Amino acid sequence: MAALLQNHIAAITGAGSGIGRAIAAGFAREGAQVVALDINDKAASETAAEIRAAGGKAQSFALDVTDHTACRTIAAQVRDDVGAISILVNNAGINRRNAFVADADTVVKDWQDITAINLDGVFNVTHAFIAQLRANKGRVINIASIQAFVHVRTPSSVAYTTSKHGVLGFTRALATELGKDGVRVNAIGPGFIETPLNAQVRATNPELVKTFLDHTPLGRAGKPEDLVGPALFLASDLSAYVTGAIVMADGGYRAI
C-alpha cells in the first residue's frame, strides 16, 4: 500500500517543537518531503535531522511568520531548493494569559504579538505559498483551537481567543475562494495539548489543568501525536471532498 503522502512536499510552520514537530515526523513517515519552518533555526534543524535519521526527507529554514517579506523570500527559496509545495500546515502560534484589565502596556503588547503570529502569520505564509499551492491543487491545514468556538473556562486570553476565531474565519473564506482551483483549506481544533508552549502553566497552575480535564470526556490532556492523525487525514486524498471544515481534536471538550 502506498504511503498517504507520497510525492508531496509539505511545509510546516512552528515545526521546531510540539504539535509542529509531531506533524512533521508523521508526514515524513507517510512519504512526504518535509520543509520544517520555525523562527528558531536550531529547533527547525533538529526536527529535520530527526526525520532524516529515521529515513525520511526533510530540510529546514528559519522563518519569522510575522515578516511578510521574509515569508515570500522563503517560499521562493523552498520552490527553488526543494520544489513547489503541495501541503501547508500553519501551526506557528503563541499564547499569554494576562487579563484585559491588566497593565495597559502589557495588554497592548499581548494583543499585537499574539495576533501578529497567530493570525497575521497564517495570512503571510499562506499568501507567500499560494501560487505553489494553486499550481499543485494543494491542501492548507490551519491549527485553530477549541477557542475558535468558545472562550473555554479559563479567563485572561482575549487576544488568543480572538486570533483563533480569526483563523477559523480565514479557513472558511479561503476554502470558498480556492475551491475552484482544487485547493482544499481546513483546520484542526486542538483542545488542551501538552506542549512546550504550555509547559510552565501546567507546572505552576494545576487548577487550570484540572479545569480543562474535568470538562474533557476522555479525561486526559492531549499529546502532540494526537494531532498527527487528523493532519494526515486533511493532507491526504482521504479527505478529497472535505474543505472549509474544522476537525476537532479536543478529547470531547465541545461535546459537553
Secondary structure, DSSP 8 states (H G I E B T S, - for coil): ---TTTT-EEEEETTTSHHHHHHHHHHHHTT-EEEEEESSHHHHHHHHHHHHHTT-EEEEEE--TT-HHHHHHHHHHHHHHT---SEEEE---------TTS-HHHHHHHHHHHHIIIIIHHHHHHHHHHHHHHHTT-EEEEE--GGGT--TT--S-HHHHHHHHHHHHHHHHHHHHHGGGT-EEEEEEE-SB--GGGHHHHHH-HHHHHHHHHT-TT-S-B-GGGGHHHHHHHHSGGGTT--S-EEEESTTGGG-
